[in-house]
């Protein structure tokens, strides 16, 4: 039998999992009353009140000066779902065949007779000697791009990172680069394998109300239309252009690919309702005993997809695993460390945090990373839970990324102390390392670890529960996986909280460059 409670390597006080309180936290946060924890909703108010009450009950101090909350100014953008996309003589239906949204603060975003250009993977990566935008002007135009990157497409280990997705494969990068190139609209071709999820996830994630931070120029420097199209739609468009989609997809994965004008015009209008409002990150602080100016962050995002009305019926996306389970896990760790006294009490300060709007693009994390309560050079590490293994325990722990930072050695040590082994991400092509809140902190140079079990121990999860109404609390959950993972995370936090180590980035990256600017 797998032992779930082992003595931590750096503390005489073992972590003890309180299953009853964990269940209560998840059941409450993922209840219909909380309406799917959508930002700027009744669900947000209930969630924040619940977490602040929990922090106060355990005796944590406010994480942001004199407040547990950090204001995150946002825009709530709801596009009319009656929109249609026209490319050439073809017309496509919203939700079923395409999705489109914007982060520009404009009531109307119109694409009028815009030239359509296929730009392959939409990547400009000098370090890989790859530029899909070379010798093509896409200013004001509509670009169609492929999801993921050429390494995954070819499975060539010498191209990008082979099967493992780079950030160039993420949908967020596609939109960012297209904006830098001046494009008016971007449509990413959805295919399940390279995207790592089905069309239903794209539809549910992009047809609801969306949220964004707002810059001094009302986000007008961002691409006007952020879209997806079904694989079958791409095939129809390319056929109408006298091209073969499947052949050009193969060509786009080879070095030297050149963008191809399709000689078609795109038309689409987004009619938006815009509400400027404030959402909140929330955190409780446990001050360190002797190195209080050095902080660790233990985190899980509190938000999910909220609720929608479809065919006259209200559907609530409760997000029990994603990520009420993670929030409940952080509360367990906070109670444990707050209960340590004397020599067992952590020397470094520990911030137990939950951020808003992760599901719509790491918005709360981005704001925290750009407006931290202490300078980033005081943040030692950022540990992040995004969906726990609510089933039985396993004899391994997943590692996302390889050779990225020295935190991997902490994971190795904790796994060994808990009688487990470290398993490399079985789906590196999914790019999970770039898809949760720790990535926003990595951009500011703070190294992190992500703990995620979505789809690994429950093969049915991604297909039928992820970002769907079926992600509900289940009283029959075993929770052995939660107990063992929290014990392991507790070990890592103990190691970091009671040393003078500053884990470093291992590979050359923008993350490492940013950390260097902090003198670390």
Secondary structure, 3 states (H helix, E strand, C coil): CCCCCCCCCCCCCCCCCCHHHHHHHHHHHCCHHHHHHCCCCHHHHHHHHHHHHHHHHHCCEECECCECEEEEEEEEEEECCCCEEEECCEEEEECCCEEEECCCCCCEEEEEEEEEEECCCCCEEHHHCEECCCCCCCCCCEEEEECCCHHHHHCCCCCCCCCCCCHHHCHHHHHHHHHHCCCCEEEEEECHHHHCCCHHHHHHHHCCCEEEECCCCCCCCCCCEEEEEEHHHHHHHHHHCCCCHHHHHHHHCCCCCCCEEEEEEEEEEEEEEEEEEEEEEEEEEECCCCEEEEEEEEECCCCCCEEEEECCEEEEECCHHHHHHHHHHHHHHHHHHHCCCHHHCCCEEEEEEECCCCCCCCHHHHHHHHCCCCCHHHEEEEEEECCCCCCCCCCEEEECCCCCECHHHHHHHHHHHCCCEEEECCCHHHCHHHCCCHHHHHCCCCCEEEECCCCCCCCHHHHHCCCCCCCCCCCCCCCHHHHHHHHHHHHHHHHHHCCCCCCCECCCCHHHHHHHHCCC
